[in-house]
Structures are given as structure tokens and as C-alpha cells.
């Protein structure tokens, strides 16, 4: 499967920037210790592999998914083999007592990279998953930064999202609020982050779902009116590592928008995907038609597809990596842009957020409306619109 071809590109995005900094990257990684949190997810795996292949002194990986961790190790052993450094994985929940004990026992890392997140817009549909999103994306991040400060780590990296720039959904807003918490901690430790586009075929993504539909002999469904930028898994790992190693305090790295990073619709990717597999897309009018035709069409090397408009809550009309109010450095790297942030701590807002979330959790009773209201207090120009429709109500 040629991922670059599927997303409308003919070459990798960061080759020049990585090669120009190859010697320094190798030297720094080779002489440093790393902790990767959420290291068995799609971006976490990519980051872990980028670190591992440069032979670090110590690389510890934490993830809540035991199964994904097993696959990560198999992938690394199959791709790169072994290193002399201390490489270990730990199936732990970052919010747990066991994780805190793990950090207390050692916790000595030069670089801590946090790739754990609830990343799906669909996670905002109910108040309970939404509260977990807040816990994972904001409070676990804040906790692990404090632990890094206590253990005198040199640098903390945390992944953000393009959806944090002028957010329209709760996931993007949670990451924007996370960036506000990062700002407060940046007084005491160097922090950098990254915003970037969809990672092609990442776990749980629509493109990853194409693989599942083919394996299970089910129709391909995709919106035809939503265009997105995509990066490959390796590019996501390179971007995060470049930000972690070369980012200055409060820097946010992002891919430069150019002819090299093409906008493409999910429907167009679906067509290219099926063609690479040797199938001709067959456009259906309804879900019922698509479900029925998948029983017979594949034998004719055709695959039933349902391409429709998007009308679900939280979909952004376009993607952006920065706002008009942010200061940019577009000269330092070839295809990497950098948002330069000055220290700006909104202490009253942060304390309000902590207080109100604590009250909700202590009462064990909250609703989505109350959380949305709190998000608007944190981000006054929050562009959230509730349509009452979510991706779980679609095929």
C-alpha cells in the first residue's frame, strides 16, 4: 500500500529537515534517556520507532493498551532488532497509582514525550466520555509535567492538534485548554508541542476503517465534502521528535502549508485506496443498497461505496495550524513552521477550570451543557455548534 500516493503526494514532507539535522539528532538521541507516554498508539508508535532507531541510552514506553504494546515490540524487533540501551515497555494507565509508583521508583529521563490523548470528535457525544477526555488531555498532562519537573527532566513534549487553532469541537478545545496549562508549567521546565493534520491510517481513523471494511467485506463509507491534510505515520513521528529535540520553550511546531501538503477529500482517498487493491468503486444511494451489494459486487472486482455530505457535530470546514494572532517563524526549517509563544499565564481561568471540574467530579454528577459552558469561559470565541448528530449514528 503506497500511503503517499493515497494522500495525493509523491514524496515525504520532512526529508530535507530531518537529513539536514541528522547528525545532531543522532548524537542527542544516542546520549539521552526518553520516556514515551501513550507510546503504543499510532503517533506514539511512530515517535518510539524514530527514537529507537537512533539508539538511545534509555527508552521506556508506557501505554494503557497491553495488546498494542505487544505489537509495538514485535514491530520494533522486526524492523530494527535490538539496541544496547535500556528499552522497556510498561502497560500502565497514566492516571493510576501504579504509574505514580513507577515514576517514583525511577523517573529519571532527559526527555518526556506525551502522545496519550482522546483524539476523536465522537468522544464528545456523552458527558462521561467527555469528562475522561478532559482528564486524559488536560489533567494527566499537567500531572506528568509536574512529575517531570520534580525529577528534573530537561524537556517535556506534548502533542496537540490542528483542531486547537480556533477550535469548533470539544476535542480541539480540550487541547487548546491543555496548551494553556502547558503555558503555566513552562515557567519551570522547557516545553514544546506540535499541531498537525490527520495521520493517514492511524488507529480508529476513517482511513484505518477502510482496511477494516475490506477485511470484513463491508461497504466503504466516506464524506465527499470534507477535505483534509494528511501526514504519514513516519512523518508524524519525525515532526514530534524534531519539536521535542529542537523546539525552544513554548514553541509549537506544525507542517508548512504548501504544494507539498495536499488537501484531499476522504472520498478521493477511498477511491485511490480501492484502485490500489484492484477494485472499481461502485457508488450507492443508500446504506441498505451498499450493505446488500457488498455480498456480490467484490466478485466482479467492484466495491460498494456510499459518499455523502457531512452534518455531524464538531466537523471543521477547513484545517489550520495557527491563528492570525500567533507569531510565526517560517525560516528556520524547510517544511516545518514554528509558532513562537511568549509567557502568558491566564491564572484565573486555569484556577476556575480546576475548581469547576473538581466540583463536578466530586459530586459524580454533571451534564454536557455545564462542561460546554465552562469551555466557553476558557475560550470566549469557541466556535462549538451542536447539530445533534454524531458519527456513531452513521455506518
Order of alpha helices (4+ residues) and beta strands (2+ residues): alpha-alpha-alpha-beta-alpha-beta-alpha-beta-alpha-beta-alpha-alpha-beta-alpha-beta-beta-alpha-beta-beta-alpha-beta-beta-alpha-beta-alpha-beta-beta-beta-alpha-alpha
